[in-house]
Amino acid sequence: MRCVTYAGETVTTTDDVAEALVQLTASIAAEGQAEAVSIPIVTEHGEQEEAELVIGVGNDVLSAPNDDWSGDEPDFSWAAHELRQHKRFPQAPAVAVEPLDEGANPDAFWDPDLEGFTRA
């Protein structure tokens, strides 16, 4: 479990939700934007609730381990999945790679003058 600190308040959520929230916050901030999101949290009484946050530019989010947590971790994987499906969540760029012929020597395309391969 993780403590997420935002605007002077601290809430507790799962590791995967906190990780996705931090990545999404950074991505939105990098675009100079801000957006409202909701995340599931666990209250100090062990009840599951929802927190609403504005993330992005000017909205710092801190995620730290919650060493005081002793209960079972709730399943908030659906929320982490939703955060990762956000249109601004960072995605790995697609890279087109030309397949090598079987048996081809991959070093055959190395060009020391170009300090690299002559093709992708």
Backbone hydrogen bonds in HBPLUS format (Angstrom, degrees):
<---DONOR---> <-ACCEPTOR-->    atom                        ^
c    i                          cat <-CA-CA->   ^        H-A-AA   ^      H-
h    n   atom  resd res      DA  || num        DHA   H-A  angle D-A-AA Bond
n    s   type  num  typ     dist DA aas  dist angle  dist       angle   num
A0066-ASN N   A0001-MET O   3.13 MM  65  5.61 156.2  2.19 140.0 133.3     1
A0002-ARG N   A0013-THR O   2.81 MM  11  5.53 174.7  1.82 165.7 166.8     2
A0013-THR N   A0002-ARG O   2.95 MM  11  5.53 160.5  1.99 157.8 164.1     3
A0003-CYS N   A0064-ALA O   2.70 MM  61  5.23 166.1  1.72 164.7 167.9     4
A0064-ALA N   A0003-CYS O   2.90 MM  61  5.23 156.8  1.95 148.0 155.8     5
A0004-VAL N   A0011-VAL O   2.74 MM   7  5.29 164.8  1.76 156.7 162.1     6
A0011-VAL N   A0004-VAL O   2.91 MM   7  5.29 160.3  1.95 143.0 147.9     7
A0005-THR N   A0062-LEU O   2.76 MM  57  5.03 157.5  1.81 146.9 154.0     8
A0062-LEU N   A0005-THR O   3.05 MM  57  5.03 161.5  2.09 144.2 149.1     9
A0006-TYR N   A0009-GLU O   2.78 MM   3  5.38 160.1  1.82 158.7 165.3    10
A0009-GLU N   A0006-TYR O   2.95 MM   3  5.38 166.5  1.97 121.5 125.1    11
A0042-VAL N   A0012-THR O   2.85 MM  30  5.51 148.9  1.95 148.9 157.1    12
A0018-ALA N   A0014-THR O   3.03 MM   4  6.25 168.9  2.04 157.5 160.7    13
A0019-GLU N   A0015-ASP O   2.93 MM   4  6.09 161.0  1.96 151.9 157.4    14
A0020-ALA N   A0016-ASP O   3.06 MM   4  6.13 162.4  2.10 141.9 146.8    15
A0021-LEU N   A0017-VAL O   2.87 MM   4  5.99 155.2  1.93 149.1 156.7    16
A0022-VAL N   A0018-ALA O   3.01 MM   4  6.21 161.2  2.05 150.3 154.2    17
A0023-GLN N   A0019-GLU O   3.12 MM   4  6.35 166.2  2.14 149.7 153.4    18
A0024-LEU N   A0020-ALA O   2.92 MM   4  6.06 162.3  1.95 149.2 154.5    19
A0025-THR N   A0021-LEU O   2.86 MM   4  5.97 158.5  1.91 148.6 155.0    20
A0026-ALA N   A0022-VAL O   3.04 MM   4  6.24 163.9  2.06 151.0 154.5    21
A0027-SER N   A0023-GLN O   3.02 MM   4  6.21 157.1  2.08 146.9 153.4    22
A0028-ILE N   A0024-LEU O   2.93 MM   4  6.11 165.2  1.95 154.9 158.3    23
A0029-ALA N   A0025-THR O   2.94 MM   4  6.07 160.7  1.97 149.0 155.0    24
A0030-ALA N   A0026-ALA O   2.92 MM   4  6.05 150.0  2.01 143.5 151.4    25
A0031-GLU N   A0028-ILE O   3.13 MM   3  5.30 138.1  2.32  99.3 110.8    26
A0033-GLN N   A0028-ILE O   3.14 MM   5  5.48 164.3  2.16 152.3 148.9    27
A0032-GLY N   A0029-ALA O   2.85 MM   3  4.96 159.3  1.89 108.7 114.6    28
A0057-VAL N   A0033-GLN O   2.82 MM  24  5.75 166.5  1.84 152.5 153.9    29
A0035-GLU N   A0055-ILE O   2.79 MM  20  5.44 154.2  1.85 154.8 163.5    30
A0055-ILE N   A0035-GLU O   2.71 MM  20  5.44 157.0  1.77 168.7 162.7    31
A0037-VAL N   A0053-LEU O   2.79 MM  16  5.45 157.8  1.84 159.6 167.2    32
A0053-LEU N   A0037-VAL O   2.82 MM  16  5.45 165.4  1.84 162.3 167.4    33
A0039-ILE N   A0051-ALA O   2.84 MM  12  5.38 156.3  1.89 153.2 161.4    34
A0051-ALA N   A0039-ILE O   2.81 MM  12  5.38 168.1  1.83 163.5 166.4    35
A0041-ILE N   A0049-GLU O   2.92 MM   8  5.30 165.3  1.94 131.9 135.2    36
A0049-GLU N   A0041-ILE O   2.93 MM   8  5.30 161.7  1.96 141.1 147.2    37
A0043-THR N   A0047-GLU O   2.79 MM   4  5.27 163.8  1.81 154.6 158.7    38
A0046-GLY N   A0043-THR O   2.93 MM   3  5.19 163.2  1.96 114.6 117.5    39
A0059-ASN N   A0056-GLY O   3.16 MM   3  5.57 157.8  2.22 137.1 134.5    40
A0069-TRP N   A0066-ASN O   3.33 MM   3  5.78 168.4  2.35 112.2 115.7    41
A0079-ALA N   A0076-PHE O   2.91 MM   3  5.42 130.5  2.16 111.4 123.8    42
A0080-ALA N   A0076-PHE O   3.25 MM   4  6.70 155.5  2.31 151.6 158.6    43
A0081-HIS N   A0077-SER O   2.92 MM   4  6.11 157.7  1.97 148.9 155.3    44
A0082-GLU N   A0078-TRP O   2.99 MM   4  6.25 152.5  2.07 140.1 147.3    45
A0083-LEU N   A0079-ALA O   2.97 MM   4  6.27 158.9  2.01 150.4 155.3    46
A0084-ARG N   A0080-ALA O   2.97 MM   4  6.22 155.7  2.03 147.4 154.2    47
A0085-GLN N   A0081-HIS O   2.99 MM   4  6.22 125.6  2.30 140.0 154.5    48
A0085-GLN N   A0082-GLU O   3.14 MM   3  5.04 137.2  2.33  94.1 106.3    49
A0086-HIS N   A0083-LEU O   3.19 MM   3  5.33 159.8  2.23 104.3 110.5    50
A0089-PHE N   A0086-HIS O   3.00 MM   3  5.31 168.8  2.01 116.4 119.8    51
A0104-ALA N   A0101-ASP O   2.96 MM   3  5.27 160.6  2.00 129.6 130.8    52
A0108-ALA N   A0105-ASN O   2.97 MM   3  5.43 159.7  2.01 114.9 121.7    53
A0110-TRP N   A0107-ASP O   3.12 MM   3  5.29 167.8  2.14 112.4 114.4    54
A0118-THR N   A0109-PHE O   2.80 MM   9  5.55 150.6  1.88 154.8 164.2    55
A0111-ASP N   A0116-GLY O   2.74 MM   5  5.55 170.0  1.75 152.2 155.9    56
A0114-LEU N   A0111-ASP O   3.05 MM   3  5.43 134.6  2.26 107.9 119.6    57
A0116-GLY N   A0111-ASP O   3.28 MM   5  5.55 169.5  2.29 142.8 143.4    58
